[in-house]
């Protein structure tokens, strides 16, 4: 098991070009609205997910901040999505890149400009930990100049543990918070001749989904305290880890057979239920919705089918209207959800809103007095 050690106490900005005289904000902007579980009590929430826009979210828990697929372009900005294909942003992010508070790590589903835009690539700190695909690591860690120096690749089913140290988690006698990250299958291109052609041409990059398990390990099983950021291999770092909340992030994928393997490993039947699914929608089409030759992300119908396959307790749709290459609007997904009788299992976030939830802590990990 690989362990990524992150010391979050240094209070560094996520970018390396913070404007002169500008101080690092202490927190994100106050959310426009805060949502909780649609049918259960929300009295003990201790974690939050802030929706920035497109596939960019910010997860905060136990003093640790994780950002997914950073894209901070504004309405009218363009991105390159493949040979002869561009997309124009239709919306603004809920917060600007230079106004972000401390970010401790990035989870990048794939190396595509609508998930990791040119401004982000230029501005981010080079030592910021990034967990991503092998393809994306090849690009980020092997740039001709100014490579990213702390990139960690996970292929499908590979995993690592994020072991972090914050001002809130320094006690040696209390359960230690950790995040277990596993790469999940994903594909932009349906299996068959198109996939084979894309492998040769490299027109659309390979993509991952993710399983995040937020939980705690007992003090006896914790690894040595992290120093700055580094990755080490250890055989028993997660032996006492107990997940308190699971988040499945679909990534930019179509519905395909490998996704059916996920509930074989993560479900109430296996004792590993999925609490939350972040589903990438939009029915992205290339070269454009007016000429829809190829769909590379799920539309509303596929989205509901994936909800039925994964059977997460709650689903939050993201990546649905921020670019002009999206063919399937959120309204289509809402109707499909209603038709399937799944309204009570979905929470809809607008940009600048958050979803709050509880990461459970097993009492067996607490020290005996």
ZINORTA-V122835 format. One record per helix or strand of 3 or more residues. SS is the DSSP state (H for helix, E for strand). FROM is the first residue (numbers start at 0). LEN is the number of residues. If there is no record, write none. Layout:
SS	FROM	LEN
SS	FROM	LEN
//
This chain:
E	1	6
E	46	7
E	55	6
E	63	5
E	77	5
E	84	5
H	96	3
E	104	3
H	117	6
E	128	4
H	133	7
E	150	3
E	158	7
E	175	9
H	192	9
E	208	9
H	218	3
E	228	5
E	241	8
H	256	9
H	267	3
E	275	5
E	283	5
E	290	5
H	299	11
E	313	5
H	329	10
H	342	3
E	353	4
H	362	3
//
